[in-house]
Amino acid sequence: MGRITLEEAARWCGGQVEEKYAQVSFFGASNDSRSLQPGQLFLALQGQRDGHDFIPQALEKGAAAVLCTHVDGDYPAIVVKDTRIALGDIAREERKRIGMKVVGVTGSVGKSTTKEMIAGILETTYRTAKTPVNHNNDIGVPMAILGMPEDTQVAVVEMGMNHFGEMAYLTSIARPDYAVIVNIGTMHIEHLGSVEGILQAKLEILEGMQPGSKAFFNGDDRMLRNARVPGDISVRFYGCQSADCWVRGSEVKEETGMIRFRVRCPRSEFAVSLELEGTHFVTDALAAVAVGIELDVPEDKIRGSLSNFRNMEGRQEIFEAKGFTIIKDTYNAGPESLAAALMVLGKRQGRKIAVLGDMLELGSCSQAEHYRIGRIAAEQADGLLAYGRHACRMVAGAITGGMPDPMARSFTEQKDLVKMLKRMARPGDVLLFKGSRGMHMELALEQFLQDD
């Protein structure tokens, strides 16, 4: 049974709908006719392919109606000038109608993990919804909101961007009551010009917040510490390095497959265990703790949720396969996250090989950052196989850093990297697979594990 009628949606977005279809209703939306669920609104978006070409398939799959710029046939539809803008308008009004509290999460590195941790803590106490994987842009966020249950009390919305103005648009739809900024790194610096530009773009999240709303910033991040925030938004810091953090972590201890630390909150202090590797996850957890405390989640539920936390597919999955220890961290990569992953690799026992793809969208910083990562790889790994346009810069950094020449190789074709890895790797080795989303390093892992 649908929740939003075409008449309502058309009114919200300024679209047109035939009177005979005015009371047709939908729940949720999809821009992919292959994965569309019966009863959803199909979005005929203009992308590499024209979504209008897939309207017949969407209707066959059970689409309740179509959001489009023109109709070619007789079916329920809302006709608009721009389907993307109309989608945002509909989602903006639906967010208001549900009336849920919204936690917006952004940052250069770790926002998905932080989003998952926050949602895990909140769902112990509230009816909680969250944005699915990859739903953090101008299409994904509105689709996620339209798919949230009507009785949602709190929504955790991941918000990404790579150009100025994109975050401002997302926050105008989601209207966060609480904003979390995880960190300011160099991801997307190609489009934003500088780290200061990245900070400015991330701070756009505050533009959609009402006076009296709260923001939670990583107090260990120098850029966020010094950020200028509107006076009607209160900021609370979390972190490990500064004694004045509202939520502070301390006594961080790493074990194989585990991180332990203590949390000091305004009213209590308690221990936390995470089944993850790498101290960079501590600040993600502290952000989640801060939101949980702000929303009055009991301490024992916060601890229990974090101890049971398991990361999403492609984000530091560690497993044994065919005699190898595999660290699959293939979802995405930037200089900060790749350096952190190499540190995790370096703490492992046995021979260690880093299998890395390019870091994209670094612009003029690309050569220097890939060279720097190569230097770090030389410190943390015994071998480096790199793939992509800037792979040779990583290898140059590794060799300069002292890695033996035969153990550092670059490739322009992924299949050639896999062939070399199969010759080089020995049972007992620890293999890290990581690269930007566009490098598809998960395919290199799949090919490596396949029998010849």
ChimeraX attribute file (.defattr): number of C-alpha atoms within 10 A of each C-alpha:
attribute: neighborCount
match mode: 1-to-1
recipient: residues
	/A:1	11
	/A:2	14
	/A:3	16
	/A:4	18
	/A:5	17
	/A:6	28
	/A:7	19
	/A:8	18
	/A:9	25
	/A:10	21
	/A:11	15
	/A:12	18
	/A:13	23
	/A:14	16
	/A:15	22
	/A:16	19
	/A:17	21
	/A:18	15
	/A:19	11
	/A:20	8
	/A:21	16
	/A:22	18
	/A:23	16
	/A:24	19
	/A:25	21
	/A:26	24
	/A:27	21
	/A:28	24
	/A:29	28
	/A:30	23
	/A:31	21
	/A:32	17
	/A:33	21
	/A:34	11
	/A:35	10
	/A:36	20
	/A:37	19
	/A:38	19
	/A:39	21
	/A:40	26
	/A:41	31
	/A:42	30
	/A:43	28
	/A:44	26
	/A:45	22
	/A:46	14
	/A:47	7
	/A:48	6
	/A:49	10
	/A:50	11
	/A:51	19
	/A:52	20
	/A:53	11
	/A:54	18
	/A:55	24
	/A:56	14
	/A:57	14
	/A:58	29
	/A:59	21
	/A:60	10
	/A:61	17
	/A:62	16
	/A:63	25
	/A:64	25
	/A:65	25
	/A:66	28
	/A:67	32
	/A:68	24
	/A:69	18
	/A:70	14
	/A:71	15
	/A:72	8
	/A:73	7
	/A:74	7
	/A:75	15
	/A:76	24
	/A:77	25
	/A:78	29
	/A:79	21
	/A:80	20
	/A:81	14
	/A:82	16
	/A:83	21
	/A:84	18
	/A:85	15
	/A:86	23
	/A:87	24
	/A:88	26
	/A:89	20
	/A:90	23
	/A:91	26
	/A:92	22
	/A:93	18
	/A:94	24
	/A:95	21
	/A:96	13
	/A:97	10
	/A:98	16
	/A:99	14
	/A:100	20
	/A:101	19
	/A:102	21
	/A:103	24
	/A:104	26
	/A:105	28
	/A:106	26
	/A:107	25
	/A:108	22
	/A:109	24
	/A:110	20
	/A:111	21
	/A:112	26
	/A:113	20
	/A:114	27
	/A:115	27
	/A:116	25
	/A:117	26
	/A:118	29
	/A:119	26
	/A:120	25
	/A:121	26
	/A:122	29
	/A:123	19
	/A:124	16
	/A:125	17
	/A:126	15
	/A:127	15
	/A:128	23
	/A:129	24
	/A:130	25
	/A:131	24
	/A:132	17
	/A:133	13
	/A:134	14
	/A:135	19
	/A:136	22
	/A:137	18
	/A:138	20
	/A:139	19
	/A:140	23
	/A:141	27
	/A:142	27
	/A:143	25
	/A:144	22
	/A:145	26
	/A:146	28
	/A:147	21
	/A:148	20
	/A:149	15
	/A:150	15
	/A:151	12
	/A:152	16
	/A:153	18
	/A:154	22
	/A:155	27
	/A:156	27
	/A:157	29
	/A:158	29
	/A:159	28
	/A:160	24
	/A:161	22
	/A:162	19
	/A:163	17
	/A:164	16
	/A:165	14
	/A:166	18
	/A:167	25
	/A:168	18
	/A:169	19
	/A:170	30
	/A:171	22
	/A:172	18
	/A:173	23
	/A:174	30
	/A:175	22
	/A:176	28
	/A:177	20
	/A:178	25
	/A:179	28
	/A:180	29
	/A:181	26
	/A:182	29
	/A:183	24
	/A:184	23
	/A:185	21
	/A:186	24
	/A:187	25
	/A:188	22
	/A:189	22
	/A:190	17
	/A:191	15
	/A:192	21
	/A:193	16
	/A:194	16
	/A:195	16
	/A:196	16
	/A:197	18
	/A:198	25
	/A:199	21
	/A:200	17
	/A:201	19
	/A:202	28
	/A:203	20
	/A:204	19
	/A:205	30
	/A:206	26
	/A:207	17
	/A:208	19
	/A:209	22
	/A:210	14
	/A:211	13
	/A:212	12
	/A:213	15
	/A:214	22
	/A:215	24
	/A:216	23
	/A:217	25
	/A:218	26
	/A:219	26
	/A:220	18
	/A:221	18
	/A:222	11
	/A:223	18
	/A:224	20
	/A:225	13
	/A:226	9
	/A:227	13
	/A:228	10
	/A:229	13
	/A:230	11
	/A:231	9
	/A:232	12
	/A:233	18
	/A:234	14
	/A:235	19
	/A:236	19
	/A:237	23
	/A:238	31
	/A:239	25
	/A:240	22
	/A:241	13
	/A:242	14
	/A:243	13
	/A:244	13
	/A:245	20
	/A:246	18
	/A:247	27
	/A:248	25
	/A:249	25
	/A:250	15
	/A:251	11
	/A:252	15
	/A:253	13
	/A:254	16
	/A:255	12
	/A:256	13
	/A:257	12
	/A:258	15
	/A:259	20
	/A:260	19
	/A:261	17
	/A:262	18
	/A:263	22
	/A:264	19
	/A:265	19
	/A:266	11
	/A:267	6
	/A:268	8
	/A:269	13
	/A:270	13
	/A:271	13
	/A:272	20
	/A:273	19
	/A:274	21
	/A:275	16
	/A:276	24
	/A:277	22
	/A:278	21
	/A:279	18
	/A:280	16
	/A:281	16
	/A:282	25
	/A:283	23
	/A:284	25
	/A:285	25
	/A:286	28
	/A:287	27
	/A:288	27
	/A:289	26
	/A:290	25
	/A:291	24
	/A:292	24
	/A:293	18
	/A:294	11
	/A:295	13
	/A:296	11
	/A:297	19
	/A:298	14
	/A:299	17
	/A:300	9
	/A:301	17
	/A:302	24
	/A:303	18
	/A:304	15
	/A:305	21
	/A:306	20
	/A:307	17
	/A:308	13
	/A:309	18
	/A:310	18
	/A:311	16
	/A:312	14
	/A:313	12
	/A:314	17
	/A:315	18
	/A:316	23
	/A:317	15
	/A:318	18
	/A:319	11
	/A:320	11
	/A:321	10
	/A:322	11
	/A:323	11
	/A:324	16
	/A:325	20
	/A:326	20
	/A:327	24
	/A:328	21
	/A:329	24
	/A:330	27
	/A:331	21
	/A:332	22
	/A:333	24
	/A:334	25
	/A:335	20
	/A:336	18
	/A:337	20
	/A:338	22
	/A:339	18
	/A:340	18
	/A:341	25
	/A:342	23
	/A:343	19
	/A:344	20
	/A:345	24
	/A:346	22
	/A:347	16
	/A:348	16
	/A:349	12
	/A:350	14
	/A:351	17
	/A:352	24
	/A:353	26
	/A:354	26
	/A:355	23
	/A:356	29
	/A:357	31
	/A:358	26
	/A:359	27
	/A:360	23
	/A:361	18
	/A:362	23
	/A:363	14
	/A:364	11
	/A:365	14
	/A:366	20
	/A:367	16
	/A:368	15
	/A:369	21
	/A:370	26
	/A:371	23
	/A:372	20
	/A:373	24
	/A:374	31
	/A:375	22
	/A:376	21
	/A:377	33
	/A:378	27
	/A:379	16
	/A:380	22
	/A:381	26
	/A:382	21
	/A:383	26
	/A:384	30
	/A:385	24
	/A:386	29
	/A:387	28
	/A:388	20
	/A:389	17
	/A:390	22
	/A:391	25
	/A:392	22
	/A:393	24
	/A:394	33
	/A:395	30
	/A:396	20
	/A:397	24
	/A:398	30
	/A:399	22
	/A:400	15
	/A:401	17
	/A:402	13
	/A:403	23
	/A:404	14
	/A:405	14
	/A:406	10
	/A:407	17
	/A:408	24
	/A:409	21
	/A:410	23
	/A:411	20
	/A:412	14
	/A:413	12
	/A:414	19
	/A:415	15
	/A:416	14
	/A:417	20
	/A:418	22
	/A:419	13
	/A:420	14
	/A:421	20
	/A:422	14
	/A:423	8
	/A:424	14
	/A:425	17
	/A:426	13
	/A:427	12
	/A:428	15
	/A:429	19
	/A:430	26
	/A:431	24
	/A:432	25
	/A:433	26
	/A:434	34
	/A:435	26
	/A:436	20
	/A:437	16
	/A:438	14
	/A:439	22
	/A:440	17
	/A:441	26
	/A:442	18
	/A:443	15
	/A:444	25
	/A:445	21
	/A:446	10
	/A:447	16
	/A:448	18
	/A:449	14
	/A:450	9
	/A:451	5
	/A:452	6
